[in-house]
């Protein structure tokens, strides 16, 4: 699992959608999941494969 850490500027459109930078989308694939971290004040992003692995635990 790759780790992307840092601060990213973002904008939400009128429908509440985020626009992910192209470089991040390239690494994540066409389907990915964004969740609120349970133990930190941040968001966590999972590729479809990584999300499936989390659901199996």
C-alpha positions as CSV (number, residue, x, y, z in Angstrom):
1,X,0.0,0.0,0.0
2,X,1.4,3.4,-1.0
3,X,1.4,6.2,1.5
4,X,0.6,9.7,0.3
5,X,1.2,12.2,3.0
6,X,0.9,16.0,2.8
7,X,-1.5,18.8,2.5
8,X,-3.5,19.3,-0.7
9,X,-5.6,22.3,-1.6
10,X,-9.0,21.4,-2.7
11,X,-12.3,22.9,-3.9
12,X,-15.8,21.6,-3.5
13,X,-18.3,22.2,-6.3
14,X,-21.9,23.2,-5.7
15,X,-22.8,19.5,-5.4
16,X,-20.2,18.9,-2.7
17,X,-17.8,17.0,-4.9
18,X,-14.0,17.2,-4.6
19,X,-11.7,17.4,-7.6
20,X,-8.7,15.1,-7.0
21,X,-5.4,16.1,-8.6
22,X,-4.6,14.0,-11.7
23,X,-1.4,12.5,-10.2
24,X,-3.4,11.2,-7.2
25,X,-6.1,9.7,-9.4
26,X,-3.5,8.0,-11.6
27,X,-2.2,6.1,-8.5
28,X,-5.6,5.3,-7.2
29,X,-7.3,4.1,-10.3
30,X,-10.9,4.8,-11.6
31,X,-12.6,3.7,-8.4
32,X,-11.4,4.8,-4.9
33,X,-12.9,5.4,-1.5
34,X,-12.4,8.4,0.8
35,X,-13.2,7.9,4.5
36,X,-12.8,9.9,7.7
37,X,-9.9,8.5,9.7
38,X,-10.9,7.0,13.0
39,X,-7.9,8.0,15.0
40,X,-6.7,11.2,13.3
41,X,-8.3,14.5,12.1
42,X,-7.9,13.6,8.4
43,X,-9.3,11.8,5.5
44,X,-8.0,8.4,4.3
45,X,-8.1,7.4,0.6
46,X,-8.1,3.8,-0.5
47,X,-7.8,2.3,-4.0
48,X,-10.6,-0.2,-4.8
49,X,-8.1,-3.1,-4.1
50,X,-7.0,-1.7,-0.7
51,X,-10.6,-1.0,0.3
52,X,-11.6,-4.7,-0.5
53,X,-8.7,-5.9,1.6
54,X,-9.9,-3.7,4.5
55,X,-13.4,-5.2,4.3
56,X,-11.9,-8.7,4.5
57,X,-10.3,-7.9,7.9
